[in-house]
């Protein structure tokens, strides 16, 4: 924007090296905590409980998994954000060249791993590792909006030990504890004239921009609860909640490429950010021996992030990103068709609301908009123990517009984005 035990630092480093970043559900929340739900657009996520990844979506679902279950997978995420300029200006209203930044959406991979264990007929334990939040945008050098951002990366790792209790044949309860690590890297250009009045403006005009970089790290704790209820023989209802997580992150701010041969400046930096809570209500209904219907409604409390305020020590000024995020809703519908004992085919559609209020508060670091998901997938049972899922989703974004002038020292970015996201995932599950 620290748990200090060596083991807990090694696990995040290993997973983060795989590129666990992106912004592919609304805001920078990552719904893709397995690949088995991708083919259904994650409809029924808190009620399906088809493998150990239920630990994230609803820990009570572990009671549907006898024995020891492991599940691991990855989702390849290919976003595209291409900016079209409609009259952006630099600080002070200065005109800018025509570089629109290229495609700001880099390719990323989101891994996950889970294990559940049936202790006895009623008690179940589990462990999940994933990355529930992430963001990555990167523009080409000297693009129009470089004074607002040139790149922004947020990476998280979440470790989630869980427990579930089967109350009776209809009702199960679950709970978990979450420890998360967050890393953030924010970069933008700063005009050399920003050093005035300490240096005469006449000496700074025409000089290259300075480079600003903020590097922050922090840890946080949270919790999650789940309930699973078998309403009828054919209908199952899931309800889950994941708490907010408050990160007190610290690191450094560096100002480089200073004019006139001046040395780079570095300052201690800190910020506090509260990542949002989420509630999910899901339904799974077996229509007959071949067709299964799935539904999902989820809410995310994005209003926990009104702004991102970075405090710098020494002579470097503080940094502030005005966001004014709003709470959001996501609705998903899906279906599974059991073609044979080995093959099941999946499909889904979803509407995913963006936390970005309007063009005025749309940041260049997150050119987000409301999304429509279209998903397909397939599941193959090798035998009673091994299953593999594959899924694909295309996300349509409604060409989000931007007219961001919330900080006059960063200029105005005015235009629109042509945006879309493609995702491809594989999940392998095994029951011992």
C-alpha positions in Angstrom: 0.0 0.0 0.0 4.1 -9.2 9.9 3.8 -12.4 10.9 7.6 -13.1 11.2 7.7 -16.8 11.2 9.9 -17.9 8.3 7.5 -20.6 7.0 4.7 -18.0 6.6 6.9 -15.8 4.6 8.1 -18.6 2.3 4.5 -19.6 1.3 3.5 -16.1 0.2 6.7 -15.6 -1.8 6.2 -18.9 -3.6 2.6 -18.2 -4.7 3.2 -14.5 -5.4 6.0 -15.4 -7.8 3.3 -17.0 -10.0 1.7 -13.7 -10.6 -1.3 -13.6 -8.2 -2.5 -10.2 -9.3 -5.1 -8.7 -11.6 -8.4 -7.0 -11.4 -11.0 -9.4 -12.7 -14.0 -9.4 -10.5 -15.5 -6.0 -9.7 -12.9 -3.6 -8.3 -9.8 -5.6 -7.5 -11.6 -8.5 -5.8 -10.6 -11.9 -7.3 -13.6 -14.2 -7.4 -11.5 -16.8 -9.2 -10.5 -18.7 -6.1 -10.9 -22.0 -8.0 -11.2 -23.0 -11.6 -14.0 -25.5 -11.1 -16.6 -22.7 -10.7 -15.3 -20.7 -13.7 -17.5 -22.6 -16.1 -20.6 -21.6 -14.2 -19.5 -17.9 -13.7 -19.3 -18.9 -10.0 -23.1 -19.4 -9.7 -23.9 -21.4 -6.6 -20.4 -20.9 -5.2 -21.5 -21.1 -1.5 -23.7 -24.2 -2.0 -22.1 -26.4 -4.7 -19.2 -27.8 -2.4 -17.9 -30.1 -5.1 -14.3 -30.1 -4.0 -12.1 -28.7 -1.2 -12.2 -25.2 -2.6 -15.5 -24.8 -0.8 -13.2 -23.7 2.1 -13.0 -20.2 0.6 -16.6 -19.9 -0.6 -18.4 -21.6 2.3 -16.4 -23.7 4.9 -19.6 -25.5 5.9 -19.4 -27.3 2.5 -16.6 -29.5 3.8 -19.2 -31.7 5.4 -20.1 -32.9 1.9 -16.5 -34.2 1.4 -15.8 -37.5 3.1 -12.2 -38.6 3.8 -9.3 -36.4 2.8 -9.7 -34.1 -0.2 -7.1 -32.0 -2.0 -7.8 -29.5 -4.8 -5.4 -27.2 -6.7 -5.6 -25.1 -9.8 -4.9 -21.9 -11.6 -6.7 -19.4 -13.7 -5.0 -17.6 -16.6 -6.3 -14.0 -16.8 -5.9 -11.9 -19.9 -7.4 -8.4 -19.5 -7.4 -5.7 -22.1 -7.7 -1.9 -21.3 -7.1 0.4 -24.3 -7.5 4.1 -23.7 -8.9 6.6 -26.3 -8.2 10.2 -25.6 -10.8 13.0 -25.7 -8.8 16.0 -24.6 -6.6 15.0 -21.6 -4.3 17.7 -20.2 -1.3 17.8 -17.9 -0.8 19.6 -14.6 -1.8 23.2 -15.0 -3.8 22.5 -18.2 -0.7 21.9 -20.3 -1.3 20.0 -23.6 0.1 16.5 -23.9 1.3 14.4 -26.8 -0.9 11.6 -28.3 0.5 8.5 -26.6 -2.5 6.6 -25.3 -0.5 4.0 -23.3 -1.1 0.8 -25.3 -2.9 -2.1 -23.6 -2.7 -1.5 -19.9 -3.9 -5.1 -18.9 -0.9 -7.5 -18.4 -1.4 -11.3 -18.5 -1.5 -12.9 -15.0 -1.9 -16.3 -13.4 -4.0 -16.8 -10.2 -3.1 -20.1 -8.3 -5.0 -21.8 -5.5 -4.6 -24.8 -3.2 -6.9 -26.5 -0.7 -7.1 -29.5 1.6 -10.0 -30.8 3.8 -10.0 -33.7 6.3 -12.9 -35.5 7.8 -11.9 -36.0 11.5 -15.1 -38.0 12.4 -18.7 -38.2 11.2 -19.4 -34.7 12.4 -16.1 -32.7 12.4 -14.1 -31.5 9.4 -10.9 -29.5 9.2 -9.5 -27.6 6.2 -6.8 -25.3 4.9 -7.0 -22.9 1.9 -4.4 -20.8 0.2 -5.3 -18.2 -2.4 -5.2 -14.5 -3.5 -8.6 -12.9 -2.9 -7.6 -9.4 -4.0 -5.2 -8.2 -6.8 -4.6 -5.5 -9.3 -2.2 -5.0 -12.2 -2.2 -2.2 -14.8 0.8 -1.0 -16.8 1.0 1.7 -19.5 3.7 2.4 -22.0 6.3 5.1 -21.3 5.2 8.8 -21.6 1.6 8.0 -22.0 -1.0 10.8 -21.6 -2.0 9.9 -18.1 1.5 9.3 -16.7 1.0 12.0 -14.0 -1.8 9.9 -12.5 -0.2 6.4 -12.9 2.2 4.5 -15.1 1.7 1.2 -13.3 -0.1 -0.1 -10.2 0.2 -3.5 -8.7 -1.5 -5.0 -5.7 -0.8 -8.6 -4.7 -2.3 -10.5 -1.8 -1.9 -14.0 -0.3 -4.5 -15.4 2.0 -4.0 -18.5 4.3 -7.4 -19.8 5.6 -7.5 -22.6 8.2 -11.1 -23.7 8.6 -13.4 -26.0 10.6 -16.9 -27.4 9.8 -19.5 -29.2 12.0 -22.3 -31.3 10.6 -25.3 -30.6 13.0 -27.5 -33.1 11.3 -28.3 -34.5 7.8 -29.7 -31.1 6.8 -27.6 -28.4 8.5 -23.9 -27.8 8.6 -21.9 -24.8 10.0 -18.4 -23.6 9.2 -15.9 -21.0 10.3 -12.3 -19.9 9.4 -9.5 -17.6 10.3 -7.7 -15.6 7.7 -4.1 -14.2 7.6 -3.3 -12.1 4.6 -0.2 -10.4 3.3 -0.5 -7.4 0.9 2.2 -5.9 -1.4 1.6 -2.8 -3.4 3.7 -1.0 -6.0 2.5 2.4 -7.4 4.4 4.4 -10.0 3.7 7.7 -11.8 5.6 10.6 -13.4 6.0 14.0 -11.8 6.9 17.1 -13.8 10.3 18.5 -13.0 8.6 21.9 -12.4 7.2 20.4 -9.2 10.6 21.1 -7.5 9.9 24.9 -7.8 10.2 27.3 -6.1 13.4 25.8 -4.7 14.8 25.8 -8.2 14.1 28.6 -10.7 11.3 27.5 -13.1 13.3 28.7 -16.1 15.9 26.0 -15.4 13.2 23.2 -15.2 11.1 23.9 -18.3 11.7 21.1 -20.9 13.5 18.8 -18.6 12.4 15.1 -18.4 9.8 14.0 -15.8 10.8 12.7 -12.5 9.7 9.2 -11.5 7.8 8.5 -8.4 7.5 5.0 -6.9 5.7 3.8 -3.7 6.4 0.3 -2.4 4.3 -0.9 0.5 3.8 -4.2 2.5 1.4 -5.2 5.3 -0.4 -8.0 7.0 -4.0 -8.4 8.4 -6.2 -10.8 10.1 -9.9 -11.7 9.3 -12.5 -14.4 9.7 -15.2 -16.1 7.7 -18.4 -18.0 8.5 -20.7 -20.3 6.5 -24.0 -22.2 6.7 -25.2 -25.0 4.4 -28.8 -26.2 4.5 -30.3 -29.1 2.6 -33.8 -27.7 2.2 -35.2 -30.6 0.3 -33.7 -33.8 -1.3 -33.0 -31.7 -4.5 -32.3 -28.2 -3.1 -29.4 -26.9 -1.2 -28.9 -23.4 0.2 -25.5 -21.8 1.2 -24.8 -18.6 3.1 -21.4 -17.3 3.8 -19.6 -14.1 5.0 -16.0 -13.0 4.9 -15.0 -10.1 7.2 -13.2 -6.9 6.4 -9.4 -6.9 6.7 -7.5 -3.8 7.9 -3.9 -3.5 6.6 -1.4 -1.1 8.2 1.1 -1.1 5.4 4.6 0.5 5.4 7.5 0.8 3.0 9.2 3.6 1.0 8.5 6.4 -1.5 11.3 7.1 -4.0 11.6 10.1 -6.2 14.1 9.5 -9.0 15.3 11.0 -12.3 15.6 14.4 -10.6 16.8 17.3 -12.8 20.1 19.0 -12.8 21.9 15.9 -11.5 20.2 16.0 -8.1 20.3 12.7 -6.1 17.2 10.6 -5.7 15.1 11.2 -2.6 13.7 8.4 -0.5 11.2 8.6 2.4 9.4 6.2 4.7 5.8 5.6 3.6 2.7 4.2 5.3 -1.0 3.8 4.7 -4.0 2.1 6.2 -6.5 0.3 3.9 -9.5 -1.8 4.8 -10.3 -4.4 2.2 -14.1 -5.1 2.0 -16.3 -7.7 3.5 -18.4 -10.0 1.3 -21.7 -11.9 1.8 -22.9 -14.7 -0.5 -26.3 -16.4 -0.8 -26.3 -19.4 -3.1 -28.8 -22.1 -4.2 -28.2 -25.4 -6.0 -31.2 -27.4 -7.3 -31.1 -30.8 -9.0 -33.8 -30.6 -11.6 -33.4 -34.3 -12.5 -30.7 -36.9 -12.8 -28.9 -34.9 -15.5 -29.6 -31.2 -15.0 -28.5 -29.1 -12.1 -29.4 -25.4 -11.7 -27.3 -22.8 -9.8 -27.9 -19.3 -8.5 -25.8 -16.8 -6.6 -26.3 -13.3 -5.1 -23.3 -11.6 -3.5 -22.6 -8.2 -1.8 -19.3 -6.6 -1.3 -18.7 -3.6 1.0 -16.4 -1.5 -1.2 -17.3 1.7 0.6 -14.6 0.7 3.1 -12.2 2.4 0.7 -13.1 6.0 0.2 -9.5 6.9 -0.7 -5.9 5.7 -0.6 -3.8 8.1 1.5 -0.1 7.5 1.6 1.9 9.4 4.3 5.5 10.2 3.5 8.2 11.2 6.0 10.7 14.0 5.5 10.4 16.5 2.6 8.4 14.4 0.2 4.7 15.3 0.0 1.9 12.9 0.9 0.0 11.1 -1.8 -3.8 10.7 -2.1 -6.0 8.8 -4.5 -9.6 9.8 -4.2 -11.8 6.8 -5.0 -15.2 7.0 -3.2 -15.9 3.4 -3.9 -19.5 2.2 -3.5 -20.9 -1.1 -2.3 -21.6 -3.6 -5.1 -23.8 -6.5 -6.0 -23.1 -9.6 -8.2 -25.8 -11.9 -9.6 -25.0 -15.2 -11.3 -27.0 -18.1 -12.8 -25.6 -21.4 -14.1 -26.4 -24.9 -15.1 -24.6 -28.3 -15.2 -25.5 -31.1 -17.6 -24.4 -34.6 -16.7 -23.7 -36.1 -20.1 -22.4 -39.4 -18.7 -21.0 -40.8 -15.5 -17.6 -39.3 -16.4 -18.5 -36.0 -18.2 -20.4 -33.0 -17.0 -20.7 -29.8 -19.0 -21.2 -26.3 -17.4 -22.4 -22.9 -18.4 -23.1 -19.6 -16.6 -23.8 -15.9 -16.9 -23.3 -13.1 -14.3 -23.7 -9.4 -13.8 -20.9 -7.9 -11.8 -21.3 -4.3 -10.6 -18.2 -2.0 -10.4 -17.4 -0.1 -7.2 -16.3 2.9 -9.3 -19.0 5.5 -9.1 -18.6 7.5 -12.3 -16.0 8.9 -14.8 -14.9 11.5 -12.3 -13.6 8.9 -9.8 -12.4 6.3 -12.3 -8.7 5.9 -11.6 -6.3 5.2 -14.5 -4.9 2.5 -12.2 -8.3 0.7 -12.2 -10.3 1.5 -15.4 -13.1 -0.6 -14.1 -16.7 -0.9 -15.2 -19.8 -3.1 -14.7 -19.2 -6.5 -16.2 -21.3 -9.2 -17.9 -19.8 -12.7 -17.6 -20.4 -15.5 -20.2 -18.8 -18.9 -19.1 -18.5 -22.5 -20.2 -16.7 -25.4 -18.8 -16.4 -29.2 -18.4 -15.7 -31.7 -15.7 -14.2 -35.1 -16.2 -14.2 -37.9 -13.5 -11.3 -40.2 -14.1 -12.6 -42.5 -11.3 -14.1 -42.2 -7.9 -11.0 -40.3 -6.6 -9.7 -38.0 -9.4 -11.5 -35.1 -11.1 -10.4 -32.4 -13.4 -12.3 -29.2 -14.3 -11.6 -26.7 -17.1 -13.4 -23.5 -17.6 -13.4 -20.4 -19.8 -15.1 -17.0 -19.3 -15.3 -13.8 -21.3 -16.2 -10.6 -19.5 -17.8 -7.7 -21.4 -17.2 -4.2 -20.0 -19.2 -1.3 -21.1 -16.3 0.9 -22.4 -15.8 2.7 -19.2 -15.4 6.5 -19.6 -13.0 8.6 -17.5 -12.8 12.3 -16.7 -10.5 12.3 -13.7 -9.4 15.7 -12.4 -9.6 15.0 -8.7 -6.0 16.2 -8.2 -4.9 19.3 -10.2 -1.2 18.4 -9.7 -1.8 15.2 -11.7 -3.6 16.7 -14.7 -6.9 15.6 -16.2 -7.4 12.2 -18.0 -10.4 12.5 -20.2 -11.6 9.8 -22.6 -12.8 6.2 -22.5 -11.5 2.6 -22.4 -12.2 -0.3 -24.7 -12.1 -3.1 -22.2 -12.6 -6.9 -21.9 -11.3 -9.8 -20.0 -10.7 -13.5 -20.9 -10.0 -16.2 -18.4 -9.0 -19.9 -18.8 -8.7 -22.2 -15.8 -7.8 -25.8 -14.8 -8.6 -27.4 -11.4 -7.5 -30.9 -10.3 -9.2 -32.5 -7.3 -8.4 -35.8 -5.6 -10.2 -37.7 -2.8 -8.2 -40.2 -0.7 
